[in-house]
Amino acid sequence: MSRKMSFVALMPAISALLLLAGCTTETWYKGFQQSSESRCRNQPPGESQRCLDDLNRQTYSEYEKERSGQKQ
């Protein structure tokens, strides 16, 4: 199993822990972005850049608007 798949498999548990810890949705979102970027930077050079290019670069407010179905 690749690292990316392992991380995706752990997301429900990570999400539950963050919610139980009282984190806000915005805090969770930012933490997830930072964690994902960190994992990308630990990849081999060619894979690292490809991973970083694939990251979601939305701000939290953009994400929240999209999630709630609002148009910008």
Beta strands, then each sheet from edge to edge (+ up, - down):
end
